[in-house]
Amino acid sequence: MALHLHNSLTGEKELFTPIDPNRVTMYLCGPTVYNYAHIGNARPAVVFDVLNRLLRHHYPHVVFARNITDIDDKINNSAKATGRSIKDISAEYAQAYNEDLKQLGVLMPDVEPYATDHVAEMITMIETLIEKGHAYAADGHVLFDVTTYDRYGELSKRSLEDMLAGARVEVASYKRNPGDFVLWKPSDATLPGWDSPWGRGRPGWHIECSAMAAKHLADTIDIHCGGKDLIFPHHENEVAQSCCANDTHNFANYWVHNGFITMSDQKMSKSLGNIQLIREVLAEIKGEVARWVLLSAHYRQSVNWTPDTVAQAEKTIDRIYRTLSDVKHLAVDDAVGIDTELLAALDDDLNTPIAFARINQLAKTLANAKDAATQSRLKSTLLHSSALLGVLQTDPTVWFADKQAGGEDIKSQVEQLIQDRDQARAEKNWARSDEIRDQLDTMGVVLEDSPEGTRWSMK
């Protein structure tokens, strides 16, 4: 089947038809780099990495942009609190973000625009909005007048009349309407700023993405992605300013939004103290395990991060890598294509749960295959198919070696116990053999006996 995506703009699952099949464009709102990213920030990066891979399977040329927001009050506050420069803070955490995503198997985007490199484009877009009567300057600020765009609220399914009627008492006297949002704001001497027709200042958050997407992709792009928490106000405001500045009907033809992460059935929040940084997670488990968990639920639904879901993902991956290890002597045939059932699942609005079920079925079939020709074909199908999900691309030997490298003391202890168990089995001391196996199980060690000897890994 052809690719279908749930479009937040229409509320329907639609056939994906690109503007130009030879240049498919996609934009994802990236991080605000004032601290290390948490695991919730990783979900859109991982989910839309799968969409990026899928698009590249279907189309000859994809341009994927994921921005870095390095102009923000949170960064400014961090600079004041730490005494560090804003540039140093944003550079450190942008690098850390990409390092974290690399461990999660996320491909780098084709374009990674930084907001600070596009202030000139933002100023030009703001000037255009003023000229066309959609924005106005007041008290050093420039604001977008939401009443000038009759489709405002269409993406978020909010009525402008209801939004304005339900607005709280307006504290900003320079606003014409409570719902008007900032395009440009003044900066004092302690804040970063750029010269503009409205005085020294800095751009608002929303205008950044509109300007960067227009420069690197197009005035109207194919797909805009992000977490569903960004639908309003960020994405709604992007639509308004982009369509008004560029005289287009749509800013993006398809809006695709992912759901949240819950931590043991609780929403992640600072007040609950259950926010985990990506690098904290990666200190405990391998990136591929984390990626598997993040993709285990359909992207539009919440994914529940629990010790059980993590343990189950690791157990599944270990089992499949053991199967791949058994056929590591067989070459991968590049002529063998992607499994049609798995591709159909991903084409059906990125149905990763069904795709993973198919991965498991392929692995089980491979494990039970007897002749080399069938094993080679199944191995090739499994690896080519799982590449669309960004998993199972590590050499099995490396995978298990990394798992065993949890500490030389533990490694030597495990290997000594395995030798003791082998000796007990040779002496037919089955009670002692079982006792050692139980001891290893308590340590979290999984044993696999084979003609070549006993292999082990950590649970």
C-alpha positions in Angstrom: 0.0 0.0 0.0 1.0 3.6 -0.4 2.0 5.8 2.6 -0.9 7.1 4.6 -0.5 9.6 7.5 -2.8 10.9 10.1 -3.1 14.6 9.4 -3.7 16.7 12.5 -5.0 19.5 10.2 -7.9 17.5 8.9 -8.2 14.9 11.7 -8.1 12.2 9.1 -5.7 9.5 7.9 -4.8 10.5 4.4 -2.9 9.2 1.4 0.5 11.0 1.4 0.9 12.9 -1.9 4.1 15.1 -2.0 4.2 18.4 -3.7 7.3 17.3 -5.6 8.0 13.5 -5.5 11.6 14.3 -6.4 12.1 16.6 -3.4 10.1 15.6 -0.4 10.3 18.1 2.5 9.9 17.5 6.2 10.5 19.7 9.3 10.7 18.7 12.9 10.8 21.2 15.8 14.1 20.5 17.6 15.2 21.2 21.1 15.7 24.4 23.0 19.3 23.9 24.1 19.5 25.1 27.7 20.0 21.7 29.4 20.3 18.0 28.6 17.3 16.6 26.8 15.0 14.2 28.7 13.6 11.0 27.4 10.3 12.7 26.4 12.3 14.9 24.0 13.7 11.7 22.4 10.4 10.3 21.3 9.7 12.7 18.4 13.3 12.4 17.3 13.0 8.6 17.2 9.5 8.4 15.8 10.2 10.8 13.0 13.5 9.2 12.3 11.4 6.2 11.3 9.3 8.4 9.0 12.5 9.9 7.6 13.8 6.4 6.8 10.5 5.3 5.3 10.3 8.4 3.1 13.8 7.7 1.8 12.7 4.2 0.9 9.8 5.5 -1.2 11.3 8.7 -2.7 14.6 9.5 -4.4 15.3 12.7 -2.5 14.2 13.8 0.9 15.2 17.0 2.7 14.7 16.7 6.4 15.3 19.7 8.6 15.4 19.6 12.4 16.2 23.0 14.0 18.1 24.1 17.1 16.5 26.8 19.2 19.4 28.8 20.6 17.5 32.0 21.3 15.2 31.6 24.3 14.5 33.0 27.7 15.4 29.7 29.3 18.9 29.9 27.9 19.1 33.5 29.0 18.1 32.5 32.5 20.7 29.7 32.6 23.4 32.1 31.5 22.5 34.5 34.3 22.4 31.7 36.9 25.7 30.1 35.9 27.7 33.1 34.7 28.4 31.3 31.4 27.9 32.8 28.0 24.7 32.0 26.0 26.8 30.8 23.1 28.7 28.3 25.3 25.6 27.0 26.9 23.7 26.4 23.6 26.8 24.9 21.9 27.3 22.4 24.8 23.8 21.2 24.9 23.2 21.1 21.2 26.2 18.8 20.9 25.0 16.7 23.8 21.6 16.4 22.2 23.1 15.0 19.0 25.3 12.7 20.9 22.3 11.3 22.8 20.3 10.8 19.6 23.2 9.0 17.9 23.1 6.4 20.6 19.4 6.1 20.0 20.1 5.3 16.4 18.7 8.6 15.1 20.1 9.7 11.8 21.3 13.3 11.5 18.9 15.6 9.5 19.9 16.9 6.1 19.7 20.4 7.5 20.2 21.5 11.2 19.5 25.2 11.2 20.3 27.3 14.3 18.0 30.1 15.1 20.9 32.6 15.7 22.0 32.1 12.1 18.6 33.1 10.7 17.8 36.3 12.5 18.0 38.3 9.2 15.4 36.0 7.6 13.2 36.4 10.6 13.4 40.2 10.4 12.5 40.1 6.7 9.5 37.9 7.4 8.3 40.3 10.2 8.7 43.3 7.9 6.6 41.5 5.3 3.9 40.7 7.8 3.8 44.4 8.9 3.6 45.6 5.2 0.6 43.2 4.6 -1.3 44.4 7.6 -0.9 41.2 9.7 1.5 42.6 12.3 2.1 45.8 14.2 4.9 47.4 16.2 4.2 48.7 19.7 6.5 49.6 22.6 9.6 48.0 21.0 7.6 44.8 20.3 6.1 43.5 17.1 3.0 41.4 17.4 1.0 39.3 15.0 -2.7 40.4 14.8 -4.6 37.1 15.0 -7.8 38.7 13.8 -6.3 39.3 10.4 -6.0 35.5 9.6 -9.4 34.0 9.3 -8.2 30.4 9.6 -6.5 31.0 12.9 -7.3 28.0 15.2 -8.0 25.6 12.4 -5.0 23.3 13.2 -5.7 23.2 17.0 -9.5 23.1 16.4 -10.0 26.2 18.5 -12.4 29.1 17.6 -10.8 32.5 17.6 -13.9 34.0 19.1 -13.8 31.5 21.9 -10.1 32.1 22.5 -10.5 35.8 22.7 -13.7 35.7 24.8 -12.1 33.3 27.2 -8.8 35.2 27.5 -7.8 36.4 30.9 -7.4 40.1 31.7 -4.7 41.4 29.4 -1.6 42.7 31.2 0.3 43.8 28.0 -1.2 47.1 27.2 0.5 47.2 23.8 -1.6 44.3 22.5 -4.6 45.0 20.3 -6.0 41.6 21.1 -5.3 39.2 24.0 -4.5 36.4 21.5 -1.8 38.4 19.5 1.6 36.8 19.8 5.1 38.2 19.8 7.2 38.2 16.7 9.9 40.5 18.1 10.7 41.7 21.6 13.2 44.3 23.0 16.5 43.2 24.6 18.2 45.2 27.4 22.0 45.2 27.8 22.0 41.9 29.7 20.2 40.0 27.0 21.3 38.9 23.5 20.0 41.2 20.8 20.2 42.2 17.2 19.6 45.5 15.5 16.2 45.8 13.8 13.8 48.4 12.4 12.1 48.3 15.9 15.3 48.7 17.9 17.7 46.2 19.5 15.9 43.0 20.3 15.4 39.3 19.6 12.8 37.2 17.8 9.9 35.4 19.4 9.9 31.6 19.4 7.3 31.0 16.7 8.8 33.1 14.0 12.1 31.1 14.1 10.7 27.9 12.7 8.7 29.7 9.9 11.8 31.5 8.7 14.1 28.5 8.8 11.6 26.2 7.1 11.0 28.7 4.3 14.7 29.2 3.7 15.8 25.6 3.7 12.6 23.8 2.5 9.9 25.8 0.8 7.1 28.3 1.5 4.8 25.3 1.7 6.3 22.0 2.9 5.1 18.5 2.7 5.3 17.4 6.4 5.7 19.2 9.7 6.2 17.0 12.7 6.4 17.5 16.5 4.9 16.6 19.8 1.2 17.1 20.2 1.9 19.6 23.0 3.2 22.0 20.3 0.0 22.1 18.3 -1.1 25.2 20.2 0.2 27.8 20.3 3.5 27.0 18.5 2.3 25.2 15.4 -0.9 27.2 15.2 1.2 30.4 15.2 3.6 29.1 12.7 0.8 28.4 10.3 -0.7 31.9 10.7 2.6 33.8 10.2 3.9 31.6 7.4 0.7 31.6 5.3 0.2 35.4 5.7 3.8 36.2 4.9 4.2 33.8 2.0 0.6 34.2 0.6 0.1 30.4 0.7 -3.0 28.3 1.7 -1.0 25.9 3.8 2.3 26.1 5.6 2.5 22.3 5.7 0.2 19.9 3.9 0.5 17.2 6.5 0.9 17.8 10.3 2.0 14.8 12.2 2.1 14.8 16.0 3.3 12.2 18.5 1.9 11.4 21.9 3.6 11.7 25.3 5.7 9.3 27.5 4.3 8.2 30.9 6.7 7.0 33.6 5.0 3.9 35.2 1.6 5.3 34.2 2.3 8.8 35.5 2.8 11.8 33.3 6.4 13.1 33.3 6.7 16.3 35.2 9.1 18.2 37.4 6.6 18.3 40.2 6.5 14.5 40.3 10.3 14.3 40.0 10.1 11.5 37.4 11.8 13.2 34.5 14.7 11.2 33.2 17.4 12.6 31.0 18.3 10.7 27.9 21.9 10.2 29.1 20.7 9.0 32.5 18.7 6.3 30.6 21.6 5.5 28.4 23.8 5.0 31.4 21.6 2.1 32.4 20.5 0.5 29.2 21.7 0.4 25.6 20.3 3.0 23.1 18.7 0.3 21.0 16.7 -0.9 23.9 15.5 2.6 24.6 14.6 3.1 21.0 12.7 -0.2 20.9 10.6 1.0 23.9 9.9 4.4 22.4 8.6 2.7 19.2 6.7 0.0 21.0 3.4 1.9 21.1 1.8 3.7 18.1 3.3 7.1 17.8 0.0 8.9 18.3 -0.6 7.1 21.6 1.3 7.5 24.9 4.1 5.0 25.5 4.5 3.8 29.1 8.1 3.6 30.3 8.4 1.1 33.1 11.1 -1.4 34.3 9.0 -4.2 32.8 8.7 -2.6 29.3 12.5 -1.9 29.3 13.3 -5.5 30.5 10.9 -7.0 27.9 12.4 -5.0 25.1 16.0 -6.0 26.1 14.9 -9.7 26.3 13.4 -9.5 22.8 16.4 -7.8 21.3 18.8 -10.3 22.9 16.8 -13.2 21.6 16.8 -11.9 18.0 20.5 -11.1 18.2 21.2 -14.7 19.3 19.3 -15.9 16.3 21.3 -13.6 14.0 24.5 -14.8 15.8 23.6 -18.4 14.8 23.6 -17.4 11.1 26.4 -14.8 11.2 28.4 -16.9 8.7 25.7 -16.3 6.0 26.1 -13.3 3.8 23.3 -10.7 3.4 21.8 -10.7 0.0 21.2 -7.1 -1.1 18.8 -8.3 -3.8 16.3 -9.4 -1.1 13.8 -6.7 -0.4 11.9 -5.5 2.7 9.2 -7.7 4.0 5.9 -6.6 2.5 3.8 -7.0 5.6 6.2 -4.9 7.7 6.3 -2.2 5.0 2.5 -2.2 4.8 2.4 -1.7 8.6 4.7 1.4 8.4 2.9 2.7 5.4 -0.3 2.6 7.5 0.4 5.7 9.6 3.7 4.3 11.0 2.2 1.3 12.8 5.3 0.3 14.6 3.6 -2.2 17.0 2.6 -4.3 14.0 6.0 -3.8 12.4 7.7 -5.1 15.5 5.3 -8.1 15.6 6.4 -8.9 12.1 10.1 -8.5 13.1 9.5 -11.1 15.8 7.8 -13.4 13.4 10.6 -13.2 10.9 13.2 -13.9 13.7 11.3 -16.9 14.9 10.9 -18.3 11.4 14.7 -17.7 10.9 15.5 -19.5 14.1 13.5 -22.6 13.0 14.8 -22.6 9.4 17.0 -25.6 8.5 18.6 -25.1 5.1 21.2 -22.4 4.4 19.3 -20.9 1.4 16.2 -20.2 3.5 18.3 -18.9 6.4 20.1 -16.5 4.1 16.9 -15.2 2.6 15.2 -14.7 5.9 18.3 -13.1 7.5 18.5 -10.7 4.6 14.8 -9.9 4.8 15.0 -9.4 8.6 18.0 -7.1 8.5 16.7 -5.0 5.5 13.3 -4.7 7.1 14.5 -3.8 10.6 16.7 -1.1 9.1 13.5 0.9 8.5 12.9 0.8 12.2 16.6 1.6 13.0 17.1 -1.6 15.0 19.1 -4.8 14.8 21.9 -3.3 12.7 24.7 -4.1 15.2 27.0 -7.1 14.7 25.7 -9.7 17.2 29.2 -10.3 18.4 29.6 -6.7 19.2 26.2 -6.5 20.8 26.9 -9.3 23.3 30.5 -8.2 23.9 29.2 -4.8 24.9 26.7 -6.3 27.2 29.4 -8.5 28.8 31.7 -5.5 29.3 29.7 -4.4 32.3 32.8 -4.7 34.4 35.8 -7.0 34.4 35.1 -8.2 38.0 31.7 -9.4 37.0 32.9 -10.8 33.7 35.6 -12.9 35.4 33.2 -14.1 38.1 30.6 -15.2 35.5 33.2 -16.9 33.4 34.5 -18.8 36.4 31.0 -19.9 37.4 30.5 -21.1 33.8 33.7 -23.1 34.0 32.5 -24.6 37.3 29.2 -25.5 35.8 30.9 -27.1 32.8 33.0 -29.2 35.2 29.9 -30.2 37.2 28.2 -31.3 34.0 31.2 -33.3 32.9 31.1 -35.0 36.3 27.3 -35.5 35.9 26.8 -33.5 39.1 23.5 -32.2 37.9 22.5 -30.7 41.3 25.7 -28.6 41.4 25.2 -27.6 37.7 21.6 -26.4 38.4 22.8 -24.6 41.5 25.3 -22.6 39.6 22.8 -21.8 36.9 20.4 -20.5 39.5 23.2 -18.4 40.9 23.9 -16.9 37.5 20.2 -16.3 37.0 20.1 -14.3 40.2 23.0 -12.2 38.9 21.0 -11.4 35.8 23.0 -13.6 33.5 21.3 -15.5 30.6 23.1 -18.7 29.5 22.8 -20.3 26.1 24.3 -23.7 25.6 25.5 -24.5 22.0 27.8 -27.0 20.3 30.5 -24.3 20.3 30.2 -23.8 24.1 28.2 -21.7 26.5 27.4 -18.1 25.6 26.2 -15.6 28.2 24.7 -12.1 28.3 23.1 -9.9 30.9 19.3 -9.7 31.1 
